[in-house]
Amino acid sequence: MDIDLTKPINPNMEPGISNKSIFFSYTNFSLLGFPGISQWRPLLAIPFFPMYLVILSGNSLIICLIYTDKTLHSPMYLLISLLFAINISSSTAILPKFLLDLLFHLNQVSLTGCLLQMFFIYFMAVCESNVMLLMSLDRYVAICRPLRYHNIMTKSLLAWHIAIIIIRSCLLVCPLVIFTSMVQFCRSNIILNFACENMALLSLGCGDTTKAQMAGLIVRIIVTVLDVSLLLISYSSIIYTAMKTATGKSRHKALNTCGTHLLVAMVVYVSGLASSIVYRMETTISTDVKNLFSAIYLMIPATLNPFIYGLRVSEIRKSLMKYWSKKNF
């Protein structure tokens, strides 16, 4: 007889009502991403494994180019390399585990491991948003205060801002993970996702999950509303100044660079907002569709970023062409 792994282990137990649920909480879980296509799940390795290779190779290549090419040692390119390092780190926290699940059915995870993965996913997501804000600050100083750029955007200032990014990310994400760790999980030990995302794990909780849900909502509001607002204000000032003062090639270069940063930011924020909205549509959206939007949010920006910067930023494109010419000759 087939067993539906997507249903609670004990369907007769109503969480929060039976005496057993008061004392029982799962500490080990199974990640079951895309449960609606359980028979065909191994085939998902066909798109996801090449995607991971593209993320590793594309992001690593541009990081190496920026490190080795002295003409790319300005703050803007150092921030781009930091963004790409975040892309590699966040993808590595998710995809190897997911691929092992697809190919070898190694989908078991402890509560501690799940919380660690959750922390890393959201910590990197907040860091990514903060780095994009710092990139907008760099472009603001470069275009609106060009004569003072090298005096303002120093290595020590970048180091301080990176330290602030780490502290801010920890302060936002740690409460979310701590409140989630205090939830009692007695509905099931099957997480209907390929990663330990907050909403997927909390759906297994019984009792009060308000604090964890509020912490997640606060993180989403701060990152989506506050950070996007600051980003738009910064780039509005940049575009206004560029249109007013710059001419010819300098104006085109300024607008092209800012357009590239805005395109990357739009991909990140729109995919994140779409994933959050879809996950809150409980009855009308299937679990597989929710998983698909999570995959788009967590992996598509990291896949596209090397292509966006490699094609649109002339200095990186020239460095890539030099690299390929040396390799071929």
TORMI-139811 format. One record per residue (C-alpha): residue in one letter; residue number from 1; x, y, z. Coordinates in pm, whole numbers. Example, Ala and Ser with C-alpha at 12.3 -4.5 7.8 and 13.67 -1.06 7.14 Angstrom:
2
A;1;1230;-450;780;
S;2;1367;-106;714;
This chain:
329
M;1;0;0;0;
D;2;139;344;-98;
I;3;190;603;174;
D;4;141;972;105;
L;5;453;1130;247;
T;6;302;1476;227;
K;7;47;1397;501;
P;8;112;1404;876;
I;9;261;1090;1025;
N;10;-40;1052;1255;
P;11;-343;1197;1073;
N;12;-574;1125;1368;
M;13;-376;1351;1599;
E;14;-499;1709;1604;
P;15;-203;1932;1699;
G;16;-263;2140;2006;
I;17;-561;1928;2112;
S;18;-439;1579;2200;
N;19;-237;1524;2515;
K;20;41;1366;2311;
S;21;96;1679;2105;
I;22;156;1883;2420;
F;23;475;1691;2493;
F;24;582;1571;2146;
S;25;783;1767;1893;
Y;26;977;1635;1594;
T;27;1353;1695;1594;
N;28;1430;1521;1263;
F;29;1271;1605;929;
S;30;1260;1498;566;
L;31;1287;1762;295;
L;32;1041;1682;17;
G;33;1062;1945;-253;
F;34;814;1927;-542;
P;35;601;1649;-380;
G;36;340;1653;-657;
I;37;584;1494;-901;
S;38;735;1241;-659;
Q;39;788;975;-929;
W;40;976;1217;-1154;
R;41;1173;1408;-889;
P;42;1514;1258;-987;
L;43;1472;1424;-1328;
L;44;1486;1763;-1155;
A;45;1862;1708;-1124;
I;46;1880;1773;-1501;
P;47;1805;2148;-1469;
F;48;1933;2204;-1115;
F;49;2279;2048;-1148;
P;50;2379;2257;-1456;
M;51;2233;2562;-1284;
Y;52;2461;2504;-985;
L;53;2762;2460;-1216;
V;54;2677;2790;-1389;
I;55;2648;2965;-1052;
L;56;2984;2828;-934;
S;57;3175;2883;-1258;
G;58;3021;3216;-1365;
N;59;3043;3389;-1028;
S;60;3389;3245;-951;
L;61;3527;3350;-1290;
I;62;3430;3714;-1245;
I;63;3555;3717;-884;
C;64;3893;3589;-1010;
L;65;3900;3847;-1289;
I;66;3832;4130;-1045;
Y;67;4101;3996;-810;
T;68;4368;3957;-1079;
D;69;4297;4261;-1299;
K;70;4432;4573;-1125;
T;71;4210;4799;-1335;
L;72;3910;4643;-1157;
H;73;4026;4717;-803;
S;74;3791;5011;-752;
P;75;3518;4993;-483;
M;76;3242;4921;-734;
Y;77;3406;4603;-862;
L;78;3504;4490;-514;
L;79;3136;4518;-417;
I;80;3037;4322;-729;
S;81;3280;4046;-628;
L;82;3128;4049;-277;
L;83;2781;4014;-428;
F;84;2900;3717;-635;
A;85;3059;3555;-327;
I;86;2719;3582;-156;
N;87;2558;3418;-461;
I;88;2796;3122;-438;
S;89;2754;3087;-61;
S;90;2373;3100;-58;
S;91;2344;2852;-347;
T;92;2593;2614;-183;
A;93;2382;2616;135;
I;94;2087;2475;-65;
L;95;2170;2301;-392;
P;96;2420;2025;-289;
K;97;2173;1897;-27;
F;98;1886;1914;-277;
L;99;2086;1731;-545;
L;100;2180;1454;-299;
D;101;1810;1421;-220;
L;102;1715;1395;-588;
L;103;1986;1145;-682;
F;104;2036;938;-366;
H;105;1727;1015;-151;
L;106;1946;1171;122;
N;107;1680;1414;237;
Q;108;1700;1375;616;
V;109;1784;1682;823;
S;110;1787;1749;1196;
L;111;1609;2046;1349;
T;112;1949;2200;1428;
G;113;2068;2148;1070;
C;114;1742;2293;937;
L;115;1771;2603;1156;
L;116;2134;2650;1049;
Q;117;2036;2630;684;
M;118;1750;2874;747;
F;119;1987;3117;917;
F;120;2234;3096;630;
I;121;1967;3143;361;
Y;122;1817;3454;520;
F;123;2149;3592;644;
M;124;2284;3583;289;
A;125;1961;3729;151;
V;126;1980;4028;388;
C;127;2354;4067;315;
E;128;2274;4070;-57;
S;129;2021;4350;-8;
N;130;2268;4548;203;
V;131;2546;4507;-55;
M;132;2315;4640;-327;
L;133;2243;4942;-105;
L;134;2617;4995;-61;
M;135;2661;4971;-439;
S;136;2401;5245;-483;
L;137;2592;5459;-231;
D;138;2912;5401;-428;
R;139;2746;5512;-753;
Y;140;2586;5812;-579;
V;141;2925;5937;-460;
A;142;3089;5861;-798;
I;143;2830;6059;-999;
C;144;2700;6320;-755;
R;145;3032;6389;-575;
P;146;3292;6287;-836;
L;147;3575;6513;-710;
R;148;3554;6366;-359;
Y;149;3495;6004;-465;
H;150;3843;5871;-376;
N;151;3843;6060;-46;
I;152;3502;5926;56;
M;153;3498;5568;-80;
T;154;3813;5447;94;
K;155;3900;5088;185;
S;156;3848;5166;554;
L;157;3495;5298;484;
L;158;3416;4984;284;
A;159;3545;4767;568;
W;160;3326;4952;820;
H;161;3022;4919;596;
I;162;3081;4546;547;
A;163;3104;4506;926;
I;164;2774;4697;960;
I;165;2619;4471;694;
I;166;2717;4160;891;
I;167;2588;4304;1221;
R;168;2259;4425;1065;
S;169;2200;4089;896;
C;170;2259;3903;1224;
L;171;2029;4135;1418;
L;172;1749;4080;1166;
V;173;1785;3705;1112;
C;174;1878;3576;1460;
P;175;1536;3654;1619;
L;176;1363;3474;1332;
V;177;1571;3158;1386;
I;178;1546;3175;1766;
F;179;1165;3212;1765;
T;180;1135;2931;1509;
S;181;1349;2703;1729;
M;182;1100;2756;2015;
V;183;805;2631;1807;
Q;184;666;2282;1874;
F;185;658;2070;1555;
C;186;397;1797;1589;
R;187;192;1815;1269;
S;188;439;1615;1060;
N;189;812;1571;1000;
I;190;782;1620;623;
I;191;893;1967;508;
L;192;725;2026;171;
N;193;1018;2221;31;
F;194;1369;2153;-96;
A;195;1515;2394;163;
C;196;1440;2489;522;
E;197;1248;2807;451;
N;198;1066;2977;734;
M;199;708;2937;608;
A;200;754;2572;510;
L;201;890;2479;854;
L;202;634;2683;1047;
S;203;350;2509;860;
L;204;443;2200;1065;
G;205;415;2388;1395;
C;206;138;2345;1646;
G;207;60;2593;1916;
D;208;158;2958;1894;
T;209;379;3049;1594;
T;210;296;3421;1606;
K;211;642;3539;1717;
A;212;822;3347;1445;
Q;213;576;3464;1180;
M;214;604;3826;1294;
A;215;985;3807;1294;
G;216;976;3677;936;
L;217;731;3948;832;
I;218;947;4221;987;
V;219;1254;4096;799;
R;220;1054;4090;475;
I;221;918;4443;531;
I;222;1258;4591;618;
V;223;1433;4427;324;
T;224;1156;4479;68;
V;225;1012;4815;171;
L;226;1291;5004;349;
D;227;1584;4882;140;
V;228;1397;4920;-191;
S;229;1286;5272;-94;
L;230;1643;5376;-10;
L;231;1764;5217;-332;
L;232;1510;5403;-544;
I;233;1584;5736;-372;
S;234;1956;5689;-430;
Y;235;1925;5596;-798;
S;236;1669;5872;-861;
S;237;1927;6125;-738;
I;238;2197;5958;-948;
I;239;1990;5961;-1268;
Y;240;1880;6322;-1209;
T;241;2241;6435;-1157;
A;242;2366;6235;-1457;
M;243;2100;6383;-1686;
K;244;2166;6735;-1556;
T;245;2546;6752;-1546;
A;246;2700;6467;-1749;
T;247;2722;6474;-2126;
G;248;2798;6234;-2408;
K;249;2989;5919;-2321;
S;250;3011;5998;-1949;
R;251;2630;6024;-1925;
H;252;2584;5702;-2121;
K;253;2836;5518;-1901;
A;254;2675;5645;-1580;
L;255;2323;5549;-1691;
N;256;2439;5210;-1820;
T;257;2615;5124;-1493;
C;258;2320;5236;-1282;
G;259;2082;5052;-1514;
T;260;2284;4733;-1461;
H;261;2270;4766;-1082;
L;262;1896;4841;-1096;
L;263;1834;4539;-1321;
V;264;2013;4309;-1075;
A;265;1824;4463;-781;
M;266;1491;4430;-963;
V;267;1551;4059;-1032;
V;268;1634;3997;-663;
Y;269;1351;4199;-507;
V;270;1076;4104;-753;
S;271;1152;3731;-728;
G;272;1168;3755;-347;
L;273;839;3945;-326;
A;274;669;3702;-565;
S;275;788;3404;-359;
S;276;660;3562;-37;
I;277;318;3640;-186;
V;278;277;3294;-340;
Y;279;365;3121;-11;
R;280;89;3312;168;
M;281;-178;3203;-84;
E;282;-257;2885;109;
T;283;-554;2743;-78;
T;284;-519;2860;-437;
I;285;-154;2770;-510;
S;286;-13;2415;-514;
T;287;298;2318;-316;
D;288;493;2253;-637;
V;289;423;2607;-761;
K;290;537;2746;-425;
N;291;856;2540;-453;
L;292;909;2672;-806;
F;293;884;3034;-691;
S;294;1124;2958;-404;
A;295;1371;2814;-656;
I;296;1336;3124;-874;
Y;297;1400;3352;-576;
L;298;1692;3154;-434;
M;299;1874;3056;-754;
I;300;1780;3261;-1061;
P;301;1949;3589;-948;
A;302;2272;3401;-870;
T;303;2254;3237;-1215;
L;304;2180;3558;-1407;
N;305;2412;3803;-1228;
P;306;2739;3696;-1399;
F;307;2572;3728;-1741;
I;308;2418;4067;-1659;
Y;309;2744;4218;-1534;
G;310;2958;4034;-1789;
L;311;2755;4165;-2083;
R;312;2656;4513;-1960;
V;313;2965;4642;-1775;
S;314;3229;4727;-2036;
E;315;3532;4691;-1806;
I;316;3429;4339;-1699;
R;317;3346;4251;-2060;
K;318;3690;4367;-2178;
S;319;3860;4174;-1900;
L;320;3666;3863;-2002;
M;321;3772;3908;-2365;
K;322;4136;3943;-2258;
Y;323;4104;3629;-2049;
W;324;3962;3426;-2338;
S;325;4220;3559;-2584;
K;326;4506;3459;-2351;
K;327;4349;3119;-2299;
N;328;4308;3053;-2670;
F;329;4649;3174;-2777;
